[in-house]
Amino acid sequence: MNLVIPPEVYERFRPLVRGEPLLLARGWFERFERNRNVIVGELVTLAPLARQAAGEAEVRSALPEAHHFGHR
């Protein structure tokens, strides 16, 4: 499933998109033929929760290495 972040949402949440390693995306589901997407309307950082759960001061050290789906 794809997350589609419209430009106005991206601009509103730019600091989170660019700086946070773990985000919760809220939006609505859209299906068009075989494509299934979530159109993102809001982003929330999960970094404090991840740090607390992992007992780590820095959330990046608590997360597994990201999979980039072929993009480096």
Biopython code that builds the backbone (N, CA, C, O; Angstrom):
import numpy as np
from Bio.PDB.StructureBuilder import StructureBuilder

atoms = [
    (1, "MET", "N", (0.839, -1.161, 0.000)),
    (1, "MET", "CA", (0.000, 0.000, 0.000)),
    (1, "MET", "C", (0.894, 1.237, 0.000)),
    (1, "MET", "O", (1.912, 1.287, 0.691)),
    (2, "ASN", "N", (0.507, 2.201, -0.763)),
    (2, "ASN", "CA", (1.271, 3.441, -0.874)),
    (2, "ASN", "C", (0.705, 4.501, 0.057)),
    (2, "ASN", "O", (-0.501, 4.560, 0.297)),
    (3, "LEU", "N", (1.596, 5.335, 0.576)),
    (3, "LEU", "CA", (1.182, 6.545, 1.281)),
    (3, "LEU", "C", (1.396, 7.709, 0.334)),
    (3, "LEU", "O", (2.506, 7.934, -0.148)),
    (4, "VAL", "N", (0.339, 8.439, 0.070)),
    (4, "VAL", "CA", (0.414, 9.591, -0.814)),
    (4, "VAL", "C", (0.285, 10.835, 0.064)),
    (4, "VAL", "O", (-0.736, 11.043, 0.720)),
    (5, "ILE", "N", (1.340, 11.663, 0.066)),
    (5, "ILE", "CA", (1.328, 12.884, 0.867)),
    (5, "ILE", "C", (1.150, 14.060, -0.090)),
    (5, "ILE", "O", (2.078, 14.421, -0.813)),
    (6, "PRO", "N", (-0.048, 14.660, -0.094)),
    (6, "PRO", "CA", (-0.271, 15.811, -0.968)),
    (6, "PRO", "C", (0.695, 16.949, -0.623)),
    (6, "PRO", "O", (1.113, 17.068, 0.529)),
    (7, "PRO", "N", (1.055, 17.785, -1.600)),
    (7, "PRO", "CA", (2.028, 18.850, -1.366)),
    (7, "PRO", "C", (1.690, 19.762, -0.181)),
    (7, "PRO", "O", (2.589, 20.141, 0.570)),
    (8, "GLU", "N", (0.419, 20.118, 0.000)),
    (8, "GLU", "CA", (0.065, 21.008, 1.106)),
    (8, "GLU", "C", (0.251, 20.333, 2.464)),
    (8, "GLU", "O", (0.588, 20.995, 3.446)),
    (9, "VAL", "N", (0.034, 19.023, 2.522)),
    (9, "VAL", "CA", (0.270, 18.272, 3.765)),
    (9, "VAL", "C", (1.772, 18.153, 4.011)),
    (9, "VAL", "O", (2.237, 18.316, 5.139)),
    (10, "TYR", "N", (2.522, 17.871, 2.957)),
    (10, "TYR", "CA", (3.981, 17.781, 3.089)),
    (10, "TYR", "C", (4.550, 19.092, 3.631)),
    (10, "TYR", "O", (5.381, 19.079, 4.539)),
    (11, "GLU", "N", (4.109, 20.213, 3.085)),
    (11, "GLU", "CA", (4.632, 21.507, 3.538)),
    (11, "GLU", "C", (4.273, 21.772, 4.997)),
    (11, "GLU", "O", (5.091, 22.302, 5.750)),
    (12, "ARG", "N", (3.068, 21.411, 5.396)),
    (12, "ARG", "CA", (2.630, 21.635, 6.775)),
    (12, "ARG", "C", (3.421, 20.782, 7.769)),
    (12, "ARG", "O", (3.673, 21.213, 8.894)),
    (13, "PHE", "N", (3.815, 19.569, 7.353)),
    (13, "PHE", "CA", (4.509, 18.648, 8.247)),
    (13, "PHE", "C", (5.968, 18.420, 7.835)),
    (13, "PHE", "O", (6.570, 17.419, 8.222)),
    (14, "ARG", "N", (6.532, 19.337, 7.058)),
    (14, "ARG", "CA", (7.891, 19.190, 6.539)),
    (14, "ARG", "C", (8.928, 18.840, 7.620)),
    (14, "ARG", "O", (9.723, 17.927, 7.398)),
    (15, "PRO", "N", (8.960, 19.522, 8.780)),
    (15, "PRO", "CA", (9.966, 19.169, 9.789)),
    (15, "PRO", "C", (9.869, 17.707, 10.246)),
    (15, "PRO", "O", (10.888, 17.058, 10.481)),
    (16, "LEU", "N", (8.648, 17.199, 10.369)),
    (16, "LEU", "CA", (8.489, 15.795, 10.755)),
    (16, "LEU", "C", (8.954, 14.859, 9.646)),
    (16, "LEU", "O", (9.674, 13.893, 9.900)),
    (17, "VAL", "N", (8.540, 15.149, 8.417)),
    (17, "VAL", "CA", (8.897, 14.292, 7.280)),
    (17, "VAL", "C", (10.412, 14.233, 7.118)),
    (17, "VAL", "O", (10.966, 13.168, 6.848)),
    (18, "ARG", "N", (11.082, 15.365, 7.281)),
    (18, "ARG", "CA", (12.517, 15.439, 7.042)),
    (18, "ARG", "C", (13.352, 14.975, 8.234)),
    (18, "ARG", "O", (14.499, 14.565, 8.058)),
    (19, "GLY", "N", (12.783, 15.035, 9.465)),
    (19, "GLY", "CA", (13.629, 14.805, 10.618)),
    (19, "GLY", "C", (13.272, 13.655, 11.533)),
    (19, "GLY", "O", (14.097, 13.253, 12.354)),
    (20, "GLU", "N", (12.076, 13.114, 11.423)),
    (20, "GLU", "CA", (11.664, 12.064, 12.346)),
    (20, "GLU", "C", (11.759, 10.686, 11.696)),
    (20, "GLU", "O", (11.324, 10.508, 10.558)),
    (21, "PRO", "N", (12.319, 9.720, 12.401)),
    (21, "PRO", "CA", (12.489, 8.391, 11.812)),
    (21, "PRO", "C", (11.243, 7.511, 11.882)),
    (21, "PRO", "O", (11.156, 6.509, 11.171)),
    (22, "LEU", "N", (10.273, 7.874, 12.733)),
    (22, "LEU", "CA", (9.099, 7.020, 12.907)),
    (22, "LEU", "C", (7.865, 7.907, 13.000)),
    (22, "LEU", "O", (7.743, 8.727, 13.910)),
    (23, "LEU", "N", (6.948, 7.733, 12.045)),
    (23, "LEU", "CA", (5.759, 8.580, 11.968)),
    (23, "LEU", "C", (4.487, 7.748, 11.894)),
    (23, "LEU", "O", (4.482, 6.637, 11.363)),
    (24, "LEU", "N", (3.428, 8.296, 12.428)),
    (24, "LEU", "CA", (2.090, 7.747, 12.259)),
    (24, "LEU", "C", (1.394, 8.608, 11.219)),
    (24, "LEU", "O", (1.332, 9.830, 11.357)),
    (25, "ALA", "N", (0.875, 7.977, 10.187)),
    (25, "ALA", "CA", (0.171, 8.702, 9.124)),
    (25, "ALA", "C", (-1.319, 8.449, 9.272)),
    (25, "ALA", "O", (-1.763, 7.305, 9.363)),
    (26, "ARG", "N", (-2.079, 9.526, 9.296)),
    (26, "ARG", "CA", (-3.534, 9.427, 9.351)),
    (26, "ARG", "C", (-4.086, 9.973, 8.043)),
    (26, "ARG", "O", (-3.612, 10.987, 7.531)),
    (27, "GLY", "N", (-5.083, 9.296, 7.516)),
    (27, "GLY", "CA", (-5.662, 9.743, 6.265)),
    (27, "GLY", "C", (-6.848, 8.895, 5.887)),
    (27, "GLY", "O", (-7.543, 8.361, 6.751)),
    (28, "TRP", "N", (-7.079, 8.772, 4.601)),
    (28, "TRP", "CA", (-8.202, 7.982, 4.134)),
    (28, "TRP", "C", (-7.734, 7.027, 3.042)),
    (28, "TRP", "O", (-6.786, 7.302, 2.307)),
    (29, "PHE", "N", (-8.424, 5.907, 2.962)),
    (29, "PHE", "CA", (-8.103, 4.845, 2.013)),
    (29, "PHE", "C", (-8.741, 5.156, 0.668)),
    (29, "PHE", "O", (-9.886, 5.601, 0.586)),
    (30, "GLU", "N", (-7.972, 4.909, -0.373)),
    (30, "GLU", "CA", (-8.462, 5.131, -1.730)),
    (30, "GLU", "C", (-8.077, 3.916, -2.575)),
    (30, "GLU", "O", (-6.925, 3.483, -2.561)),
    (31, "ARG", "N", (-9.036, 3.376, -3.298)),
    (31, "ARG", "CA", (-8.750, 2.258, -4.187)),
    (31, "ARG", "C", (-9.209, 2.625, -5.581)),
    (31, "ARG", "O", (-10.351, 3.030, -5.797)),
    (32, "PHE", "N", (-8.289, 2.473, -6.525)),
    (32, "PHE", "CA", (-8.603, 2.729, -7.927)),
    (32, "PHE", "C", (-8.054, 1.554, -8.715)),
    (32, "PHE", "O", (-6.841, 1.403, -8.861)),
    (33, "GLU", "N", (-8.953, 0.723, -9.221)),
    (33, "GLU", "CA", (-8.591, -0.518, -9.909)),
    (33, "GLU", "C", (-7.695, -1.350, -8.988)),
    (33, "GLU", "O", (-8.137, -1.736, -7.906)),
    (34, "ARG", "N", (-6.453, -1.636, -9.381)),
    (34, "ARG", "CA", (-5.573, -2.465, -8.552)),
    (34, "ARG", "C", (-4.736, -1.660, -7.568)),
    (34, "ARG", "O", (-4.048, -2.239, -6.726)),
    (35, "ASN", "N", (-4.783, -0.340, -7.659)),
    (35, "ASN", "CA", (-3.986, 0.511, -6.777)),
    (35, "ASN", "C", (-4.724, 0.765, -5.468)),
    (35, "ASN", "O", (-5.918, 1.062, -5.452)),
    (36, "ARG", "N", (-3.977, 0.640, -4.368)),
    (36, "ARG", "CA", (-4.515, 0.928, -3.046)),
    (36, "ARG", "C", (-3.596, 1.938, -2.381)),
    (36, "ARG", "O", (-2.397, 1.699, -2.237)),
    (37, "ASN", "N", (-4.160, 3.057, -1.982)),
    (37, "ASN", "CA", (-3.374, 4.139, -1.414)),
    (37, "ASN", "C", (-4.030, 4.657, -0.145)),
    (37, "ASN", "O", (-5.242, 4.545, 0.037)),
    (38, "VAL", "N", (-3.213, 5.221, 0.723)),
    (38, "VAL", "CA", (-3.712, 6.031, 1.826)),
    (38, "VAL", "C", (-3.311, 7.456, 1.503)),
    (38, "VAL", "O", (-2.127, 7.756, 1.350)),
    (39, "ILE", "N", (-4.292, 8.330, 1.400)),
    (39, "ILE", "CA", (-4.045, 9.747, 1.171)),
    (39, "ILE", "C", (-3.839, 10.373, 2.549)),
    (39, "ILE", "O", (-4.769, 10.437, 3.353)),
    (40, "VAL", "N", (-2.631, 10.830, 2.815)),
    (40, "VAL", "CA", (-2.257, 11.311, 4.140)),
    (40, "VAL", "C", (-2.812, 12.712, 4.366)),
    (40, "VAL", "O", (-2.667, 13.597, 3.523)),
    (41, "GLY", "N", (-3.449, 12.895, 5.517)),
    (41, "GLY", "CA", (-3.962, 14.204, 5.901)),
    (41, "GLY", "C", (-3.255, 14.777, 7.107)),
    (41, "GLY", "O", (-3.297, 15.984, 7.348)),
    (42, "GLU", "N", (-2.589, 13.889, 7.886)),
    (42, "GLU", "CA", (-1.911, 14.331, 9.107)),
    (42, "GLU", "C", (-0.781, 13.356, 9.430)),
    (42, "GLU", "O", (-0.897, 12.152, 9.198)),
    (43, "LEU", "N", (0.309, 13.893, 9.967)),
    (43, "LEU", "CA", (1.432, 13.081, 10.418)),
    (43, "LEU", "C", (1.720, 13.401, 11.879)),
    (43, "LEU", "O", (1.638, 14.555, 12.301)),
    (44, "VAL", "N", (2.059, 12.365, 12.646)),
    (44, "VAL", "CA", (2.369, 12.510, 14.063)),
    (44, "VAL", "C", (3.658, 11.746, 14.332)),
    (44, "VAL", "O", (3.828, 10.626, 13.852)),
    (45, "THR", "N", (4.570, 12.347, 15.100)),
    (45, "THR", "CA", (5.806, 11.648, 15.434)),
    (45, "THR", "C", (5.545, 10.570, 16.486)),
    (45, "THR", "O", (4.779, 10.783, 17.426)),
    (46, "LEU", "N", (6.177, 9.430, 16.322)),
    (46, "LEU", "CA", (6.126, 8.356, 17.307)),
    (46, "LEU", "C", (7.464, 8.202, 18.019)),
    (46, "LEU", "O", (7.662, 7.235, 18.755)),
    (47, "ALA", "N", (8.379, 9.134, 17.813)),
    (47, "ALA", "CA", (9.711, 9.044, 18.407)),
    (47, "ALA", "C", (9.680, 8.945, 19.931)),
    (47, "ALA", "O", (10.369, 8.086, 20.480)),
    (48, "PRO", "N", (8.915, 9.783, 20.648)),
    (48, "PRO", "CA", (8.906, 9.644, 22.111)),
    (48, "PRO", "C", (8.420, 8.270, 22.570)),
    (48, "PRO", "O", (8.969, 7.695, 23.510)),
    (49, "LEU", "N", (7.400, 7.751, 21.912)),
    (49, "LEU", "CA", (6.897, 6.428, 22.250)),
    (49, "LEU", "C", (7.935, 5.355, 21.955)),
    (49, "LEU", "O", (8.122, 4.441, 22.758)),
    (50, "ALA", "N", (8.610, 5.451, 20.818)),
    (50, "ALA", "CA", (9.638, 4.471, 20.452)),
    (50, "ALA", "C", (10.803, 4.511, 21.439)),
    (50, "ALA", "O", (11.313, 3.463, 21.835)),
    (51, "ARG", "N", (11.227, 5.711, 21.840)),
    (51, "ARG", "CA", (12.318, 5.832, 22.822)),
    (51, "ARG", "C", (11.923, 5.197, 24.144)),
    (51, "ARG", "O", (12.714, 4.479, 24.755)),
    (52, "GLN", "N", (10.704, 5.459, 24.583)),
    (52, "GLN", "CA", (10.230, 4.905, 25.847)),
    (52, "GLN", "C", (10.167, 3.378, 25.777)),
    (52, "GLN", "O", (10.613, 2.697, 26.700)),
    (53, "ALA", "N", (9.625, 2.845, 24.702)),
    (53, "ALA", "CA", (9.490, 1.396, 24.557)),
    (53, "ALA", "C", (10.845, 0.700, 24.477)),
    (53, "ALA", "O", (11.010, -0.409, 24.984)),
    (54, "ALA", "N", (11.818, 1.358, 23.836)),
    (54, "ALA", "CA", (13.131, 0.753, 23.656)),
    (54, "ALA", "C", (14.084, 1.064, 24.806)),
    (54, "ALA", "O", (15.132, 0.432, 24.942)),
    (55, "GLY", "N", (13.713, 2.044, 25.634)),
    (55, "GLY", "CA", (14.609, 2.439, 26.710)),
    (55, "GLY", "C", (15.868, 3.107, 26.202)),
    (55, "GLY", "O", (16.919, 3.019, 26.836)),
    (56, "GLU", "N", (15.772, 3.770, 25.073)),
    (56, "GLU", "CA", (16.912, 4.436, 24.438)),
    (56, "GLU", "C", (16.706, 5.941, 24.440)),
    (56, "GLU", "O", (15.579, 6.415, 24.300)),
    (57, "ALA", "N", (17.783, 6.691, 24.597)),
    (57, "ALA", "CA", (17.705, 8.143, 24.539)),
    (57, "ALA", "C", (17.538, 8.623, 23.098)),
    (57, "ALA", "O", (16.885, 9.637, 22.851)),
    (58, "GLU", "N", (18.116, 7.908, 22.168)),
    (58, "GLU", "CA", (18.073, 8.281, 20.750)),
    (58, "GLU", "C", (17.240, 7.237, 20.012)),
    (58, "GLU", "O", (17.605, 6.062, 19.990)),
    (59, "VAL", "N", (16.143, 7.646, 19.416)),
    (59, "VAL", "CA", (15.220, 6.701, 18.791)),
    (59, "VAL", "C", (15.854, 5.969, 17.613)),
    (59, "VAL", "O", (15.521, 4.805, 17.386)),
    (60, "ARG", "N", (16.751, 6.596, 16.853)),
    (60, "ARG", "CA", (17.350, 5.924, 15.694)),
    (60, "ARG", "C", (18.111, 4.658, 16.097)),
    (60, "ARG", "O", (18.136, 3.682, 15.347)),
    (61, "SER", "N", (18.724, 4.675, 17.266)),
    (61, "SER", "CA", (19.452, 3.483, 17.699)),
    (61, "SER", "C", (18.517, 2.349, 18.099)),
    (61, "SER", "O", (18.931, 1.192, 18.170)),
    (62, "ALA", "N", (17.255, 2.681, 18.360)),
    (62, "ALA", "CA", (16.282, 1.679, 18.765)),
    (62, "ALA", "C", (15.555, 1.045, 17.590)),
    (62, "ALA", "O", (14.865, 0.039, 17.760)),
    (63, "LEU", "N", (15.700, 1.624, 16.389)),
    (63, "LEU", "CA", (14.957, 1.140, 15.230)),
    (63, "LEU", "C", (15.802, 0.215, 14.366)),
    (63, "LEU", "O", (17.022, 0.364, 14.306)),
    (64, "PRO", "N", (15.157, -0.746, 13.693)),
    (64, "PRO", "CA", (15.910, -1.540, 12.720)),
    (64, "PRO", "C", (16.296, -0.674, 11.531)),
    (64, "PRO", "O", (15.712, 0.387, 11.311)),
    (65, "GLU", "N", (17.270, -1.124, 10.775)),
    (65, "GLU", "CA", (17.690, -0.367, 9.581)),
    (65, "GLU", "C", (16.522, -0.289, 8.595)),
    (65, "GLU", "O", (15.813, -1.269, 8.370)),
    (66, "ALA", "N", (16.342, 0.889, 8.019)),
    (66, "ALA", "CA", (15.226, 1.112, 7.093)),
    (66, "ALA", "C", (15.451, 0.373, 5.787)),
    (66, "ALA", "O", (16.579, 0.216, 5.320)),
    (67, "HIS", "N", (14.337, -0.079, 5.206)),
    (67, "HIS", "CA", (14.377, -0.674, 3.877)),
    (67, "HIS", "C", (13.991, 0.399, 2.884)),
    (67, "HIS", "O", (12.947, 1.033, 3.031)),
    (68, "HIS", "N", (14.816, 0.613, 1.876)),
    (68, "HIS", "CA", (14.602, 1.726, 0.966)),
    (68, "HIS", "C", (13.976, 1.311, -0.365)),
    (68, "HIS", "O", (13.878, 2.137, -1.273)),
    (69, "PHE", "N", (13.556, 0.072, -0.502)),
    (69, "PHE", "CA", (12.874, -0.397, -1.696)),
    (69, "PHE", "C", (13.634, -0.048, -2.975)),
    (69, "PHE", "O", (13.037, 0.366, -3.969)),
    (70, "GLY", "N", (14.944, -0.220, -2.939)),
    (70, "GLY", "CA", (15.761, 0.010, -4.128)),
    (70, "GLY", "C", (16.318, 1.398, -4.248)),
    (70, "GLY", "O", (17.187, 1.636, -5.087)),
    (71, "HIS", "N", (15.842, 2.343, -3.428)),
    (71, "HIS", "CA", (16.345, 3.724, -3.481)),
    (71, "HIS", "C", (17.451, 3.878, -2.434)),
    (71, "HIS", "O", (17.275, 3.470, -1.286)),
    (72, "ARG", "N", (18.546, 4.440, -2.806)),
    (72, "ARG", "CA", (19.664, 4.621, -1.861)),
    (72, "ARG", "C", (20.001, 6.062, -1.704)),
    (72, "ARG", "O", (20.913, 6.404, -0.951)),
]
sb = StructureBuilder()
sb.init_structure("model")
sb.init_model(0)
sb.init_chain("A")
sb.init_seg("    ")
for serial, (resi, resn, name, xyz) in enumerate(atoms, 1):
    if name == "N":
        sb.init_residue(resn, " ", resi, " ")
    sb.init_atom(name, np.array(xyz, "f"), 0.0, 1.0, " ", f" {name:<3s}", serial, name[0])
structure = sb.get_structure()
